[in-house]
Amino acid sequence: MIKVTLKDGKVLEVEKGITILEVAKKISEGLARNATCGEVNGKICDIRYQLNDDCKLNIHTFQEDDLEGKKAYWHTTSHIMAQAVKRIFPDAKFAIGPSIEEGFYYDFDVKEPFTDEDKAKIEEEMKKIIKEDIKIEKFTLPKEEALKLMEGQKYKQELINELKEGEEISFYKQGDFTDLCAGPHLLSTGKVKCVKILSSSGAYWRGSEKNKMLQRIYAISFPKQSMLEEYLKMLEEAKQRDHRKIGKELEIFMTHKLVGSGLPMYLPNGATIRRILERYIQDKEIALGYAHVYTPSLANVELYKTSGHWDHYKDDMFPVMKMDAEEMVLRPMNCPHHMLIYKNKMHSYRDLPIRIGELAHDFRYEASGSVCGLERVRQMCQNDAHLFVRPDQIKEEVGRVLNLIFEVYQKDFGFPQESFKFRLSLRDKNNKEKYIDNDEMWETAESQLREILKELKIDFYEAEGEAAFYGPKIDIQIKTALNHDVTIPTCQLDFALPERFELEYIAEDGKAHRPVVIHRAILGSSDRFISFLLEETKGLLPLWIAPVQVKILPITDNQAEFAHKIKEEMLQEGIRVEVDDRNEKTGYKIREAQLQKIPYMLIVGDKEIETHTVSVRSSKNGDLGTKDIKEFIEEIKQEIKEKKKI
């Protein structure tokens, strides 16, 4: 007998050699029916896996918060897809078919790209294979036999040849299809209930453009039809919220191949949004005692060697430029510059904390395939700041940063508290070469952030491997309208850079001491924040951020002069306003203004001229009736001042 400790701490005594599936049956028939894989002492295993020693066991199922359970389900479905392709395209060569965060894909080497008609046939064949409920069996082979089995499948043979000598080579067989695979997999094809092919694209073998272009099919599967329908509805919602689509429709930004991949250009509307956001956060910071600086976007390579970024980050930088006797590089971050600004003069303990902020242009060499609109770019504007504090000030300053985050995201932008999760991002102790080598520093910094979160009574979870290379951090994970977790604001604790730059302050004892640095970003980068804001609001921005707050619509040419007088009056009050005096029907102009997501429309006819009023329409609430012009101006000025939510 062996002892199996379950996730809830319960211990089962079971027969040695029992499978994970058999343990699930002992717990409940429902768990056994829904089990997709197991986790034995932290390692993901097939439900066929035999337990021969005392262990910890977590049984995974297809649940919303169980990604490992979903991955096993989706990976099984990727094999069903490959089997369907083999039946329809017998000459196809098979590459890889992993599960991903949402669904799975499989890469195929075929003569022609898949058409919509091909994909429809593949999906129908997948449904047939599911109905056939084919048993899925695992087996292993020595290398030579494995290569022989995969004869004619060059991609599989390449993978086999790269395996270490003596390493287990496993396969999964389902009827007329066998695939090289480590698993895990479900017991039969019938365990999958519904599938949907989503898209296809070209993909280089192993991601290298030196290799052959393969054809990749993306798809997803679910245990219930209702779950698939809900997912497809969410995808449609995502299309409507895509900031690239909104950005084009509202003329916020553009890209051009002559400028380059990952280098968006802000059009007037986008420049207005960005200017307002950047002034907003700078004003917030100035009120909290921040001093803003400007530093160059170029720096000597030696700066990043001193900071340690060169060893840990050089692959994400643009290539070095040799200029006279110097080697220069576009900066990926601006913390080293701020270290030097602090070091520009000696500081007393009374001077601290010193808060240095900057809206800094940083450059990162993102792969062309990963850049995306404003969300992932090669040049970004970071809302960055570095707080130089005494050790006894850490708790208070981190608390101030967290309070600022709450004020910005919850009070001013109105994101609900339940959409926030706090993650304490720690280093990966099994992969220390990724980080500054100082165990004592890491233990001190991690324990201090953990203690601060506990003292502030903030619920949080810990994530190993998510720290910055120089220190741990608090990442605020925000649940978006599309149910995705994104990290925008962060707060990081750093004992390493002050040491590397030999930063000092004169303490109360008259001796030189090292300050601690808190790296923090509130809006993250202006670019990513704007993409996030557009997707959250579908482009219908709050009045205080909207690039055009009011559009005046004269009914005929007779009211055009009056409309422009109102415009001038509103401009004097700091309101962003335009007049649409085109010779078009009023209904057409209203519809167009609504499509442009203009918060307010003022319709002006002869009656409004006589009474010095305007007929007000809201993009959100429709007709608001007739209002005195001065009264309307005061109302929206107050709305702008209060930063009212949508």
ZAMARGU-4260 file (C-alpha; in steps of 0.2 Angstrom, whole numbers, plus 5000, padded with zeros to 4 digits):
<rodrens>
0) 5000/5000/5000 | 5005/5018/4997 | 4999/5035/5004 | 4992/5048/4992 | 4990/5065/4998
5) 4976/5075/4989 | 4975/5093/4986 | 4963/5096/5001 | 4976/5087/5012 | 4966/5071/5014
10) 4977/5056/5013 | 4971/5040/5004 | 4979/5023/5007 | 4979/5014/4990 | 4987/4999/4981
15) 5004/5001/4974 | 5003/5002/4955 | 4986/5010/4955 | 4983/5023/4941 | 4977/5041/4943
20) 4961/5037/4935 | 4958/5023/4948 | 4961/5035/4962 | 4949/5047/4954 | 4936/5033/4954
25) 4939/5030/4973 | 4935/5048/4976 | 4919/5049/4965 | 4913/5043/4949 | 4910/5061/4943
30) 4928/5065/4946 | 4934/5050/4936 | 4922/5054/4922 | 4929/5072/4921 | 4947/5069/4925
35) 4959/5074/4911 | 4976/5072/4919 | 4985/5072/4936 | 4999/5081/4944 | 5010/5070/4954
40) 5022/5079/4966 | 5021/5094/4954 | 5023/5085/4938 | 5009/5084/4925 | 5005/5066/4921
45) 4993/5056/4910 | 4978/5048/4919 | 4985/5031/4915 | 5000/5035/4925 | 5004/5022/4939
50) 5008/5027/4957 | 5021/5017/4965 | 5027/5028/4979 | 5019/5039/4992 | 5015/5056/4983
55) 5005/5071/4982 | 4991/5070/4969 | 4980/5084/4961 | 4968/5078/4949 | 4964/5090/4935
60) 4947/5093/4926 | 4941/5105/4912 | 4936/5119/4924 | 4937/5138/4921 | 4952/5140/4933
65) 4961/5124/4929 | 4972/5127/4914 | 4982/5111/4915 | 4965/5101/4915 | 4960/5111/4899
70) 4977/5109/4891 | 4976/5090/4892 | 4958/5091/4884 | 4964/5102/4870 | 4980/5092/4867
75) 4969/5077/4864 | 4958/5087/4852 | 4974/5092/4842 | 4977/5074/4839 | 4959/5072/4833
80) 4962/5086/4821 | 4978/5078/4815 | 4969/5062/4812 | 4956/5071/4802 | 4969/5079/4791
85) 4977/5063/4788 | 4961/5055/4782 | 4957/5070/4770 | 4976/5074/4765 | 4985/5057/4766
90) 5001/5065/4760 | 5002/5078/4774 | 5017/5079/4785 | 5014/5082/4803 | 5024/5094/4814
95) 5018/5099/4831 | 5001/5101/4839 | 5002/5109/4857 | 4988/5116/4868 | 4990/5134/4871
100) 4981/5147/4883 | 4965/5146/4873 | 4963/5130/4863 | 4977/5122/4852 | 4985/5122/4835
105) 4993/5109/4824 | 5006/5113/4810 | 5005/5103/4794 | 5016/5102/4779 | 5004/5102/4764
110) 5005/5107/4746 | 4993/5121/4747 | 4987/5133/4761 | 4970/5127/4769 | 4955/5135/4761
115) 4939/5138/4771 | 4931/5123/4762 | 4946/5112/4768 | 4944/5118/4786 | 4925/5114/4785
120) 4929/5097/4779 | 4942/5094/4793 | 4930/5100/4806 | 4917/5088/4800 | 4929/5074/4800
125) 4934/5078/4818 | 4916/5077/4823 | 4915/5059/4815 | 4931/5054/4824 | 4923/5060/4841
130) 4907/5050/4837 | 4918/5034/4833 | 4924/5036/4852 | 4941/5028/4847 | 4952/5021/4861
135) 4968/5031/4864 | 4982/5020/4869 | 5000/5025/4875 | 5016/5015/4871 | 5034/5018/4870
140) 5048/5012/4858 | 5067/5013/4858 | 5075/5026/4846 | 5078/5015/4831 | 5060/5008/4831
145) 5053/5025/4834 | 5062/5032/4819 | 5056/5017/4808 | 5038/5020/4814 | 5039/5038/4809
150) 5046/5035/4792 | 5041/5048/4780 | 5037/5060/4793 | 5053/5071/4793 | 5048/5083/4807
155) 5044/5069/4819 | 5060/5061/4815 | 5070/5077/4818 | 5062/5078/4835 | 5066/5060/4839
160) 5084/5062/4834 | 5086/5077/4846 | 5080/5066/4861 | 5094/5061/4873 | 5100/5043/4871
165) 5090/5032/4882 | 5076/5044/4885 | 5058/5037/4884 | 5050/5040/4867 | 5031/5039/4869
170) 5017/5038/4856 | 4999/5039/4857 | 4988/5028/4845 | 4970/5031/4841 | 4964/5019/4827
175) 4973/5023/4811 | 4983/5037/4818 | 4998/5037/4829 | 5008/5052/4835 | 5024/5055/4844
180) 5019/5063/4860 | 5023/5065/4878 | 5005/5067/4883 | 4994/5068/4893 | 4978/5063/4884
185) 4961/5058/4887 | 4955/5039/4886 | 4946/5040/4870 | 4941/5053/4856 | 4923/5052/4862
190) 4928/5061/4878 | 4929/5077/4868 | 4911/5084/4865 | 4912/5098/4853 | 4925/5107/4842
195) 4927/5122/4832 | 4941/5127/4819 | 4944/5145/4822 | 4957/5151/4809 | 4973/5146/4799
200) 4989/5154/4795 | 5007/5151/4789 | 5020/5147/4802 | 5038/5143/4800 | 5044/5126/4807
205) 5051/5130/4824 | 5048/5149/4822 | 5063/5152/4810 | 5061/5160/4793 | 5076/5149/4788
210) 5064/5134/4788 | 5049/5129/4778 | 5033/5138/4780 | 5020/5126/4787 | 5001/5128/4788
215) 4994/5130/4805 | 4976/5128/4810 | 4970/5135/4827 | 4955/5127/4835 | 4946/5124/4852
220) 4935/5111/4860 | 4923/5110/4875 | 4914/5097/4885 | 4897/5106/4882 | 4890/5115/4867
225) 4884/5129/4878 | 4902/5133/4883 | 4907/5133/4864 | 4893/5145/4860 | 4898/5157/4875
230) 4916/5156/4869 | 4912/5161/4851 | 4901/5175/4858 | 4916/5181/4867 | 4927/5180/4852
235) 4914/5191/4843 | 4914/5203/4857 | 4933/5203/4856 | 4933/5208/4838 | 4922/5223/4842
240) 4934/5228/4856 | 4950/5226/4847 | 4959/5242/4849 | 4967/5241/4832 | 4950/5241/4824
245) 4944/5255/4836 | 4960/5265/4833 | 4957/5264/4814 | 4939/5269/4815 | 4942/5283/4827
250) 4958/5289/4818 | 4968/5287/4834 | 4984/5279/4827 | 4991/5272/4811 | 5006/5261/4805
255) 5015/5261/4789 | 5028/5249/4782 | 5039/5263/4777 | 5040/5268/4796 | 5042/5250/4802
260) 5034/5236/4812 | 5029/5240/4829 | 5031/5259/4827 | 5014/5266/4827 | 5011/5285/4823
265) 4998/5295/4833 | 4985/5304/4823 | 4978/5321/4831 | 4964/5311/4840 | 4977/5299/4848
270) 4989/5313/4851 | 4976/5322/4861 | 4971/5306/4871 | 4990/5303/4875 | 4993/5321/4880
275) 4978/5322/4892 | 4984/5305/4900 | 5002/5311/4902 | 4997/5328/4909 | 4985/5319/4921
280) 4998/5307/4928 | 5011/5320/4929 | 5000/5332/4939 | 4996/5317/4951 | 5014/5314/4954
285) 5019/5332/4956 | 5005/5334/4969 | 5014/5319/4978 | 5031/5327/4978 | 5039/5319/4962
290) 5052/5329/4953 | 5051/5325/4934 | 5066/5324/4923 | 5071/5322/4905 | 5085/5309/4900
295) 5091/5304/4883 | 5085/5289/4873 | 5103/5284/4869 | 5116/5278/4881 | 5133/5271/4881
300) 5133/5252/4883 | 5144/5254/4898 | 5129/5261/4907 | 5119/5245/4905 | 5135/5234/4909
305) 5136/5244/4926 | 5117/5241/4930 | 5117/5223/4925 | 5104/5225/4911 | 5117/5221/4898
310) 5120/5203/4904 | 5101/5200/4907 | 5093/5210/4894 | 5104/5213/4879 | 5094/5201/4868
315) 5079/5213/4869 | 5089/5228/4865 | 5092/5236/4848 | 5109/5233/4840 | 5124/5243/4846
320) 5129/5258/4836 | 5147/5263/4835 | 5150/5282/4836 | 5167/5288/4837 | 5175/5280/4852
325) 5158/5275/4860 | 5147/5261/4858 | 5129/5267/4860 | 5112/5259/4861 | 5094/5264/4862
330) 5088/5262/4880 | 5076/5248/4884 | 5072/5256/4901 | 5078/5272/4910 | 5081/5267/4928
335) 5100/5268/4926 | 5099/5286/4920 | 5089/5290/4936 | 5102/5281/4947 | 5115/5294/4940
340) 5103/5308/4943 | 5102/5303/4961 | 5121/5302/4962 | 5123/5319/4954 | 5125/5326/4972
345) 5126/5319/4990 | 5110/5318/5000 | 5106/5318/5018 | 5094/5306/5027 | 5082/5321/5029
350) 5081/5323/5009 | 5074/5305/5007 | 5062/5300/5000 | 5068/5307/4983 | 5055/5303/4970
355) 5061/5305/4952 | 5048/5303/4938 | 5049/5303/4919 | 5038/5300/4904 | 5052/5291/4895
360) 5054/5284/4877 | 5061/5267/4878 | 5065/5255/4864 | 5064/5236/4864 | 5068/5224/4850
365) 5051/5214/4849 | 5050/5201/4836 | 5040/5207/4821 | 5027/5193/4824 | 5023/5198/4842
370) 5021/5217/4839 | 5002/5222/4840 | 4995/5239/4838 | 4998/5250/4853 | 4998/5235/4865
375) 5016/5228/4860 | 5027/5240/4852 | 5046/5243/4849 | 5046/5261/4855 | 5035/5265/4870
380) 5033/5280/4882 | 5034/5274/4900 | 5026/5282/4915 | 5041/5278/4925 | 5047/5283/4942
385) 5061/5278/4955 | 5059/5282/4973 | 5075/5283/4983 | 5071/5279/5001 | 5079/5274/5018
390) 5075/5256/5023 | 5064/5262/5037 | 5053/5271/5023 | 5050/5256/5012 | 5033/5251/5019
395) 5026/5269/5019 | 5032/5273/5001 | 5026/5256/4994 | 5009/5260/5003 | 5009/5277/4994
400) 5012/5269/4977 | 4998/5256/4980 | 4986/5271/4986 | 4990/5280/4970 | 4986/5265/4959
405) 4969/5263/4968 | 4966/5282/4965 | 4970/5281/4947 | 4962/5264/4942 | 4947/5264/4954
410) 4942/5282/4958 | 4947/5291/4942 | 4944/5277/4929 | 4931/5267/4939 | 4937/5250/4937
415) 4929/5239/4950 | 4939/5233/4965 | 4935/5215/4961 | 4944/5216/4944 | 4961/5218/4953
420) 4972/5204/4959 | 4989/5207/4968 | 5003/5196/4963 | 5019/5195/4972 | 5032/5191/4959
425) 5047/5181/4965 | 5063/5174/4957 | 5064/5157/4951 | 5076/5148/4964 | 5079/5134/4951
430) 5085/5146/4938 | 5095/5159/4947 | 5106/5164/4932 | 5092/5175/4926 | 5094/5186/4941
435) 5106/5197/4951 | 5117/5185/4961 | 5113/5190/4979 | 5103/5177/4989 | 5103/5188/5005
440) 5096/5203/4995 | 5082/5192/4987 | 5077/5185/5003 | 5076/5202/5011 | 5067/5210/4997
445) 5054/5196/4995 | 5050/5195/5013 | 5048/5214/5015 | 5036/5215/5000 | 5026/5200/5008
450) 5026/5208/5025 | 5020/5225/5017 | 5005/5216/5008 | 5000/5207/5024 | 5001/5223/5035
455) 4991/5232/5022 | 4978/5218/5022 | 4979/5216/5004 | 4975/5198/4997 | 4988/5192/4986
460) 4996/5177/4978 | 5014/5172/4974 | 5022/5168/4957 | 5039/5161/4956 | 5049/5166/4940
465) 5040/5183/4937 | 5052/5195/4946 | 5063/5208/4937 | 5081/5202/4936 | 5086/5215/4950
470) 5072/5212/4962 | 5054/5206/4967 | 5039/5216/4963 | 5020/5218/4966 | 5011/5216/4950
475) 4993/5222/4949 | 4983/5210/4938 | 4968/5218/4930 | 4953/5207/4924 | 4948/5215/4907
480) 4931/5216/4899 | 4937/5201/4889 | 4941/5191/4905 | 4960/5192/4902 | 4972/5196/4915
485) 4984/5210/4911 | 4998/5218/4921 | 4999/5237/4919 | 5004/5245/4936 | 5019/5238/4945
490) 5029/5241/4961 | 5046/5234/4962 | 5059/5233/4976 | 5077/5235/4972 | 5093/5233/4983
495) 5104/5229/4968 | 5105/5244/4957 | 5110/5256/4972 | 5124/5244/4976 | 5130/5243/4958
500) 5130/5262/4956 | 5137/5265/4974 | 5123/5276/4979 | 5124/5284/4996 | 5116/5296/5008
505) 5122/5302/5024 | 5112/5295/5039 | 5109/5302/5056 | 5125/5293/5062 | 5135/5304/5050
510) 5140/5289/5040 | 5136/5284/5022 | 5122/5272/5019 | 5114/5264/5004 | 5097/5269/4999
515) 5084/5257/4993 | 5075/5260/4976 | 5057/5257/4972 | 5053/5256/4954 | 5035/5259/4950
520) 5024/5262/4935 | 5006/5268/4936 | 5000/5269/4918 | 5014/5257/4912 | 5017/5264/4895
525) 5005/5277/4887 | 5004/5266/4872 | 4998/5250/4881 | 4987/5260/4893 | 4978/5268/4878
530) 4975/5251/4870 | 4968/5244/4886 | 4957/5259/4888 | 4950/5258/4870 | 4946/5240/4873
535) 4938/5242/4890 | 4927/5257/4883 | 4924/5251/4865 | 4931/5268/4861 | 4917/5277/4870
540) 4930/5286/4882 | 4925/5296/4897 | 4922/5315/4893 | 4938/5321/4901 | 4948/5310/4890
545) 4938/5310/4873 | 4948/5319/4860 | 4932/5328/4854 | 4920/5331/4868 | 4907/5340/4859
550) 4901/5341/4841 | 4889/5355/4835 | 4877/5351/4821 | 4869/5365/4812 | 4853/5359/4803
555) 4856/5371/4788 | 4868/5383/4782 | 4858/5397/4791 | 4864/5391/4808 | 4882/5389/4803
560) 4888/5406/4809 | 4879/5403/4826 | 4886/5386/4828 | 4904/5393/4826 | 4900/5406/4839
565) 4896/5393/4851 | 4912/5383/4846 | 4922/5399/4850 | 4913/5401/4867 | 4917/5383/4871
570) 4935/5383/4866 | 4938/5398/4878 | 4931/5387/4892 | 4944/5373/4887 | 4931/5362/4879
575) 4937/5352/4864 | 4923/5355/4851 | 4920/5354/4832 | 4907/5360/4820 | 4900/5348/4807
580) 4893/5361/4794 | 4893/5350/4779 | 4878/5350/4768 | 4871/5333/4774 | 4855/5328/4783
585) 4855/5330/4802 | 4851/5312/4805 | 4866/5307/4795 | 4877/5319/4804 | 4871/5312/4821
590) 4874/5294/4816 | 4892/5298/4810 | 4895/5308/4827 | 4889/5292/4836 | 4901/5281/4826
595) 4915/5293/4830 | 4910/5290/4849 | 4908/5309/4852 | 4901/5311/4870 | 4889/5325/4866
600) 4881/5332/4850 | 4872/5349/4850 | 4859/5351/4836 | 4856/5369/4831 | 4841/5376/4821
605) 4832/5392/4820 | 4823/5389/4836 | 4839/5387/4846 | 4846/5403/4838 | 4830/5413/4844
610) 4831/5406/4862 | 4850/5405/4863 | 4849/5386/4867 | 4855/5370/4860 | 4846/5353/4858
615) 4858/5340/4867 | 4861/5322/4862 | 4872/5310/4872 | 4881/5295/4863 | 4876/5285/4878
620) 4859/5291/4884 | 4851/5298/4868 | 4841/5314/4868 | 4843/5325/4883 | 4832/5339/4878
625) 4835/5358/4876 | 4847/5367/4887 | 4854/5385/4889 | 4871/5386/4881 | 4879/5393/4897
630) 4870/5380/4907 | 4877/5366/4896 | 4894/5373/4896 | 4895/5373/4915 | 4887/5356/4917
635) 4901/5347/4906 | 4915/5358/4914 | 4909/5350/4930 | 4908/5333/4922 | 4926/5335/4916
640) 4932/5341/4933 | 4924/5326/4942 | 4931/5314/4929 | 4914/5306/4928 | 4914/5288/4922
645) 4905/5282/4906
</rodrens>
